[in-house]
Amino acid sequence: MLCRPVYPEENPREWMVGVQLSFIFLGFALPFPVIALFYALLARALSRSSTSESSAAIEQERRVSRRVILAYIVVFLGCWGPYHAVLLADALSQLGLVPLTCGLENVLYVALHLTQCLSLLHCCFNPILYNFINRNYRYDLMKAFIFKYSTRTGLARLIDASNMSETEYSAVAVENPPQI
């Protein structure tokens, strides 16, 4: 049994192209300008925001935030752009606007699957980008890895118990706890 979309028999090609064009419009042409505009406005607001303390650390944090915002826009474009470009090329070839040869059909078939995989990577990149906004992300990540692997490697003894709260320390199961 093969599951495939079934379009009306009198004009299946037009239906298929219509569905592809709606994917392009709803999945890229509409969201990308909205995302880019609002993130650009956010970056602009960060640049213009003033605080009573205009230290180098605050400026560095603003610069990092602007880079994260730019990275988010670039990641969205880089992940979803190729997929929708291939989808548009396929729709144009189905309409007869681009001559469809056997070689082009094979390239489009492979490109569609490869770019679809690339587009799904966007879901992996988003949490990473959002976590870089948090100043303490690297510290929290390192702490999580130390806690996870310390019981196996003996690193738990290297962790200074005085720097941890009771809750953090009690969450680590240690066979030979450090003597305090």
SEBA-95555 format. One line per field, with one value per residue: x, y, z of N, C-alpha, C in turn; residue number from 0. Coordinates in Angstrom, 2 decimals, padded with zeros to 5 digits, m for minus. Atoms other than C-alpha are relative to their C-alpha. Example, Ala and Ser with C-alpha at 12.3 -4.5 7.8 and 13.67 -1.06 7.14 Angstrom:
BEGIN
n_u: 000.89 m000.82 .
n_v: m001.19 m001.19 .
n_w: 000.00 m000.06 .
ca_u: 012.30 013.67 .
ca_v: m004.50 m001.06 .
ca_w: 007.80 007.14 .
c_u: 000.90 m000.77 .
c_v: 001.20 001.09 .
c_w: 000.00 000.73 .
n: 0 1 .
This chain:
BEGIN
n_u: 000.85 m000.75 000.82 m000.35 001.15 000.86 000.63 001.10 m000.48 000.07 m001.13 m000.89 m001.21 000.31 000.16 m001.32 m000.70 000.67 m000.44 m001.39 m000.06 000.49 m001.11 m001.00 000.53 000.27 m001.16 m001.20 000.21 000.70 m000.69 m001.35 m000.02 000.50 m001.08 m001.11 000.39 000.11 m001.32 m000.75 000.50 m000.54 m001.42 m000.04 000.37 m001.15 m001.03 000.43 000.35 m001.00 000.09 m000.78 m001.39 m000.37 m001.34 m000.49 000.66 001.36 m000.17 m000.38 001.21 000.86 m000.62 000.25 001.43 000.23 m000.55 000.92 001.18 m000.40 m000.19 001.32 000.54 m000.81 000.30 001.31 m000.17 m000.86 000.64 001.26 m000.11 m000.26 001.15 001.07 m000.48 000.17 001.45 000.44 m000.49 000.84 001.32 m000.14 m000.18 001.30 000.84 m000.55 m000.74 m001.40 000.02 m000.30 m000.68 m000.18 m001.08 000.50 000.96 m000.78 m000.64 001.04 000.43 m001.04 m000.13 001.16 m000.21 m001.15 000.33 001.00 m000.80 m000.63 001.01 000.35 m001.07 000.39 000.54 m001.14 m000.78 000.75 m000.27 m001.39 m000.07 000.71 m000.76 m001.13 000.45 m000.19 m001.40 m000.53 000.20 m001.20 m000.22 001.02 m000.28 m001.16 000.41 000.82 m000.87 m000.80 000.86 000.41 m001.09 m000.94 000.10 m000.75 m001.40 m000.62 m000.08 000.85 m000.86 m000.63 000.99 000.00 001.35 000.42 000.52 001.28 001.10 000.31 000.79 m000.89 m000.92 000.72 000.48 m001.07 m000.17 m001.42 m000.28 m000.90 000.12 m001.16 000.09 000.08 .
n_v: m001.17 m001.24 m001.16 m001.19 m000.90 000.28 m001.23 000.29 000.61 m000.88 m000.93 000.27 m000.82 m001.33 000.13 000.22 m001.27 m000.89 000.39 m000.40 m001.46 m000.38 000.30 m001.05 m001.25 000.09 000.48 m000.80 m001.36 m000.78 m000.10 m000.55 m001.46 m000.34 000.32 m000.91 m001.34 m000.14 000.16 m001.23 m001.01 000.35 m000.36 m001.47 m000.42 000.28 m000.99 m001.31 000.00 m000.64 000.29 m000.96 000.45 000.35 000.56 000.84 001.31 m000.13 m000.12 001.33 000.82 m000.46 000.45 001.44 000.17 m000.34 001.10 001.13 m000.34 000.16 001.44 000.62 m000.31 000.71 001.44 000.22 m000.12 001.06 001.32 000.10 m000.55 000.99 000.90 m000.68 m000.28 001.25 000.20 m000.93 000.52 001.15 m000.52 m000.63 001.06 000.65 m000.90 m000.08 m001.25 000.44 001.29 001.11 001.14 001.12 m000.37 m001.02 000.65 000.74 m000.98 m000.57 001.03 000.13 m001.29 m000.18 000.78 m000.54 m001.30 000.21 000.34 m001.24 m000.86 000.52 m000.35 m001.26 000.34 000.27 m001.22 m000.99 000.02 m000.38 m001.45 m000.62 000.19 m000.91 m001.28 000.06 m000.23 001.09 001.26 000.85 000.48 001.00 001.17 000.66 000.56 001.17 001.10 000.45 000.77 001.25 000.95 000.00 001.20 001.07 m000.33 m000.47 m001.46 m000.53 m000.42 m001.27 m001.07 m000.59 000.08 m001.27 m000.86 000.53 000.03 001.36 000.66 000.41 001.04 001.22 000.60 000.81 001.27 000.26 001.20 m000.41 m001.45 m000.67 m000.25 m001.44 .
n_w: 000.00 000.12 m000.35 000.77 000.15 001.15 000.46 000.94 001.25 001.17 000.05 m001.15 000.05 m000.51 m001.44 m000.59 000.07 m000.97 m001.35 m000.12 m000.12 m001.33 m000.92 000.16 m000.54 m001.43 m000.73 000.17 000.51 m001.02 m001.29 000.00 m000.19 m001.33 m000.93 000.24 m000.41 m001.45 m000.60 000.30 m000.94 m001.31 000.01 m000.02 m001.35 m000.85 000.28 m000.48 m001.42 m000.84 m001.42 m000.79 000.07 001.37 m000.15 001.09 m000.12 000.56 001.45 000.49 m000.03 001.10 001.25 000.09 000.28 001.41 000.80 m000.12 000.81 001.40 000.23 000.10 001.33 001.00 m000.13 000.61 001.45 000.48 m000.12 000.74 001.35 001.05 000.17 000.72 001.36 000.77 000.13 001.04 001.29 000.34 000.39 001.32 001.00 000.16 000.79 001.33 000.15 000.07 000.69 m000.90 000.60 m000.94 m000.91 m000.91 m000.90 m000.99 m000.87 m000.86 m000.95 m001.03 m000.67 m000.86 m001.23 m000.74 m000.58 m001.05 m001.19 m000.44 m000.62 m001.32 m000.93 m000.63 m001.32 m000.88 m000.19 m000.78 m001.45 m000.24 000.11 m001.10 m001.24 m000.03 m000.50 m001.44 m000.37 m000.80 000.72 000.02 m001.37 m000.30 000.81 m000.57 m001.28 000.27 000.42 m001.14 m000.87 000.65 000.18 m001.12 m000.82 000.66 000.20 m001.22 m000.02 m001.07 m001.11 000.34 m000.10 m001.33 m000.54 m000.57 001.05 000.48 m000.96 m000.45 001.02 001.09 m000.42 m000.32 001.25 000.57 m000.70 m000.05 m000.79 m001.05 m000.06 m000.58 m001.43 m000.26 .
ca_u: 000.00 001.31 m000.07 m000.05 m002.18 m005.11 m006.29 m009.45 m009.09 m010.06 m007.15 m004.66 m001.67 m003.35 m004.30 m000.77 000.71 m001.88 m000.92 002.79 002.23 000.20 003.11 005.47 003.21 002.15 005.48 007.94 006.69 004.39 006.38 009.87 009.14 007.18 009.99 012.67 010.75 009.99 013.47 014.97 012.72 013.87 017.53 016.87 015.17 018.16 020.48 018.43 017.64 019.36 020.07 021.49 024.62 026.14 029.07 031.17 029.53 026.06 027.26 028.85 025.57 023.63 026.10 025.74 021.94 021.99 024.21 021.82 018.90 020.76 021.72 018.07 017.03 019.91 019.15 015.49 016.43 019.19 017.07 013.75 014.86 016.37 013.36 010.88 013.07 013.09 009.35 008.83 011.01 008.96 005.69 006.94 008.03 004.62 002.95 005.17 006.92 010.26 010.98 010.98 013.57 014.26 017.50 015.80 013.04 015.63 017.51 014.28 013.29 016.62 016.85 013.34 014.24 017.63 016.30 013.38 015.91 017.75 014.52 013.81 017.20 015.67 013.90 017.29 018.94 016.17 016.63 020.38 019.99 017.42 019.62 022.52 020.39 020.64 023.87 024.25 023.66 027.25 027.57 024.28 025.21 028.59 027.05 024.50 027.22 029.35 026.40 025.40 028.81 030.46 029.10 030.86 034.13 034.73 034.37 031.81 034.64 036.02 032.80 032.94 029.89 029.88 029.05 025.90 022.52 021.24 018.79 021.47 023.78 021.12 020.10 023.45 023.62 027.18 028.45 031.30 030.17 032.88 033.58 032.56 .
ca_v: 000.00 003.43 006.56 009.56 012.65 012.08 015.04 015.31 013.28 016.09 018.38 016.74 018.76 022.08 020.88 019.68 022.99 024.88 022.91 023.52 027.25 027.42 025.70 028.31 031.21 030.01 028.41 030.99 034.02 035.14 034.20 035.25 038.97 039.04 037.31 039.47 042.70 042.05 040.77 043.80 046.05 044.18 044.64 048.33 048.70 047.05 049.52 052.51 051.39 053.41 052.52 054.56 052.45 052.37 050.13 048.06 044.89 046.13 047.14 043.71 042.04 044.18 043.30 039.59 039.92 041.63 038.85 036.21 038.02 038.21 034.54 033.60 035.37 033.84 030.34 030.65 031.81 029.23 026.31 027.10 029.08 026.18 023.92 026.51 027.42 023.76 023.54 026.62 025.16 021.96 023.92 025.94 022.78 021.20 024.26 023.94 027.26 025.46 022.66 019.38 016.91 013.54 014.86 017.93 015.76 013.55 016.58 018.10 014.81 014.46 018.18 018.18 015.44 016.92 020.43 019.09 017.52 020.84 022.67 020.37 021.23 024.62 022.94 021.90 025.28 027.35 026.11 026.56 030.15 030.98 029.54 031.76 034.75 033.65 034.98 032.01 029.40 028.18 027.94 026.06 023.71 022.97 022.43 020.02 017.97 017.90 016.71 014.10 012.56 013.29 010.20 008.00 009.86 010.99 014.69 015.04 015.31 018.30 020.27 022.64 021.88 025.34 026.90 024.83 024.99 021.97 021.22 021.18 019.02 016.56 016.00 014.33 010.66 010.02 006.63 008.13 011.64 014.17 014.64 018.10 .
ca_w: 000.00 m000.95 000.66 m001.67 m002.07 m004.40 m006.43 m008.56 m011.75 m014.13 m013.17 m010.77 m011.98 m011.25 m007.77 m007.08 m008.23 m006.16 m003.06 m003.73 m004.23 m001.02 000.81 m000.60 000.33 003.79 004.71 003.42 001.46 004.28 007.43 006.31 005.83 009.10 011.01 009.40 010.03 013.69 014.49 012.71 014.83 017.93 016.98 016.35 019.73 021.38 019.70 020.78 024.31 026.92 030.49 033.29 033.07 029.61 030.39 028.06 029.40 028.48 025.02 024.58 025.59 023.10 020.35 021.12 021.13 017.73 016.36 017.68 016.05 012.74 013.07 013.62 010.42 008.44 009.82 008.83 005.34 004.97 006.13 004.48 001.41 m000.57 000.06 m001.13 m004.12 m005.22 m004.56 m006.75 m009.51 m009.38 m009.53 m012.50 m014.29 m013.64 m015.17 m018.23 m017.61 m017.19 m019.66 m017.73 m018.94 m017.38 m015.90 m014.41 m012.98 m011.26 m009.92 m008.59 m006.95 m005.12 m004.33 m002.88 m000.40 000.52 001.03 003.04 005.43 005.59 006.38 009.30 010.80 011.55 014.46 015.86 015.40 017.02 020.60 020.32 019.15 021.79 024.51 023.47 024.39 028.02 029.54 031.83 029.12 028.89 032.65 032.98 030.14 031.64 035.06 033.58 031.89 035.01 037.09 034.52 034.04 037.38 039.08 036.52 036.22 039.77 038.92 041.69 044.21 042.32 042.66 045.57 047.66 049.17 045.79 045.35 046.94 048.85 046.04 043.34 045.38 046.52 042.89 042.17 043.04 044.14 045.28 047.32 048.29 049.07 052.77 053.91 .
c_u: 000.90 m000.93 000.53 m001.21 m000.78 m000.74 m001.13 000.54 000.01 001.16 000.98 001.26 m000.24 m000.17 001.35 000.80 m000.61 000.42 001.46 000.14 m000.53 001.05 001.03 m000.48 m000.14 001.23 001.24 m000.29 m000.72 000.81 001.37 000.02 m000.48 001.10 001.15 m000.33 000.00 001.34 000.90 m000.45 000.52 001.47 000.15 m000.34 001.14 001.09 m000.34 m000.28 001.12 m000.26 000.83 001.47 000.30 001.44 000.37 m000.67 m001.40 000.08 000.37 m001.22 m000.96 000.54 m000.23 m001.46 m000.32 000.53 m000.91 m001.24 000.31 000.18 m001.34 m000.61 000.74 m000.29 m001.36 000.10 000.82 m000.62 m001.23 000.07 000.25 m001.19 m001.10 000.42 m000.16 m001.47 m000.57 000.46 m000.83 m001.38 000.05 000.19 m001.32 m000.97 000.48 000.78 001.50 m000.03 000.49 000.62 000.12 001.08 m000.45 m000.99 000.72 000.68 m001.02 m000.44 001.01 000.11 m001.16 000.20 001.16 m000.33 m001.10 000.71 000.67 m001.01 m000.38 001.10 m000.28 m000.53 001.11 000.77 m000.70 000.29 001.43 000.13 m000.69 000.76 001.23 m000.39 000.21 001.48 000.62 m000.09 001.22 000.28 m000.99 000.23 001.17 m000.36 m000.85 000.86 000.85 m000.85 m000.36 001.12 000.93 m000.09 000.78 001.49 000.71 000.13 m000.83 000.84 000.67 m000.95 m000.03 m001.43 m000.48 m000.57 m001.35 m001.05 m000.23 m000.74 000.88 000.85 m000.73 m000.53 001.03 000.13 001.48 000.22 000.89 m000.05 001.24 m000.24 000.07 000.40 .
c_v: 001.24 001.17 001.22 000.91 m000.35 001.30 m000.36 m000.44 000.96 000.99 m000.21 000.88 001.39 m000.02 m000.15 001.31 001.00 m000.30 000.42 001.51 000.48 m000.32 001.12 001.29 m000.06 m000.41 000.86 001.46 000.89 000.07 000.68 001.52 000.43 m000.24 001.00 001.41 000.14 m000.23 001.21 001.13 m000.26 000.39 001.52 000.54 m000.26 001.04 001.35 000.04 000.61 m000.39 001.03 m000.37 m000.44 m000.53 m000.85 m001.37 000.03 000.12 m001.35 m000.91 000.39 m000.49 m001.50 m000.25 000.32 m001.10 m001.22 000.24 m000.16 m001.48 m000.71 000.23 m000.77 m001.50 m000.31 000.02 m001.16 m001.38 m000.13 000.51 m001.04 m000.94 000.67 000.40 m001.25 m000.29 000.91 m000.48 m001.19 000.45 000.63 m001.04 m000.74 000.84 000.13 001.28 m000.25 m001.35 m001.12 m001.16 m001.09 000.33 001.03 m000.60 m000.78 000.95 000.60 m001.00 m000.13 001.30 000.24 m000.74 000.55 001.33 m000.12 m000.41 001.24 000.90 m000.49 000.24 001.32 m000.24 m000.31 001.27 001.02 m000.06 000.41 001.52 000.69 m000.14 000.89 001.40 000.08 000.13 m001.19 m001.35 m000.91 m000.57 m001.10 m001.29 m000.78 m000.68 m001.26 m001.19 m000.52 m000.85 m001.35 m001.02 m000.10 m001.27 m001.15 000.27 000.48 001.51 000.61 000.48 001.34 001.18 000.50 000.06 001.33 000.95 m000.45 000.10 m001.45 m000.77 m000.49 m001.19 m001.30 m000.68 m000.91 m001.27 m000.38 m001.23 000.32 001.51 000.63 000.30 001.51 000.30 .
c_w: 000.00 000.29 m000.74 m000.04 m001.27 m000.34 m000.96 m001.36 m001.18 m000.09 001.18 000.02 000.56 001.52 000.68 000.01 000.99 001.43 000.21 000.18 001.35 001.07 m000.05 000.65 001.52 000.82 m000.13 m000.38 001.00 001.31 m000.05 000.12 001.39 001.04 m000.14 000.48 001.52 000.70 m000.31 000.92 001.41 000.10 000.05 001.38 000.97 m000.18 000.61 001.49 000.81 001.45 000.73 m000.01 m001.42 000.02 m001.21 000.03 m000.60 m001.52 m000.63 m000.05 m001.13 m001.34 m000.21 m000.33 m001.46 m000.91 000.05 m000.84 m001.49 m000.34 m000.14 m001.38 m001.08 000.05 m000.63 m001.52 m000.56 000.06 m000.88 m001.43 m001.09 m000.25 m000.80 m001.42 m000.88 m000.21 m001.08 m001.38 m000.45 m000.45 m001.38 m001.10 m000.24 m000.83 m001.44 m000.26 m000.06 m000.68 000.92 m000.78 001.06 001.02 001.03 001.00 001.10 000.99 000.97 001.07 001.14 000.81 000.96 001.32 000.83 000.67 001.06 001.30 000.58 000.70 001.39 001.02 000.71 001.41 001.00 000.31 000.89 001.49 000.33 m000.05 001.17 001.32 000.07 000.45 001.51 000.34 000.70 m000.70 000.07 001.38 000.33 m000.77 000.57 001.31 m000.21 m000.43 001.15 000.92 m000.63 000.00 001.21 000.82 m000.61 m000.04 001.25 000.08 001.12 001.17 m000.27 000.13 001.42 000.52 000.54 m001.05 m000.51 001.08 000.40 m001.08 m001.13 000.42 000.27 m001.26 m000.63 000.82 m000.08 000.88 001.20 000.12 000.63 001.48 000.23 001.42 .
n: 0 1 2 3 4 5 6 7 8 9 10 11 12 13 14 15 16 17 18 19 20 21 22 23 24 25 26 27 28 29 30 31 32 33 34 35 36 37 38 39 40 41 42 43 44 45 46 47 48 49 50 51 52 53 54 55 56 57 58 59 60 61 62 63 64 65 66 67 68 69 70 71 72 73 74 75 76 77 78 79 80 81 82 83 84 85 86 87 88 89 90 91 92 93 94 95 96 97 98 99 100 101 102 103 104 105 106 107 108 109 110 111 112 113 114 115 116 117 118 119 120 121 122 123 124 125 126 127 128 129 130 131 132 133 134 135 136 137 138 139 140 141 142 143 144 145 146 147 148 149 150 151 152 153 154 155 156 157 158 159 160 161 162 163 164 165 166 167 168 169 170 171 172 173 174 175 176 177 178 179 .
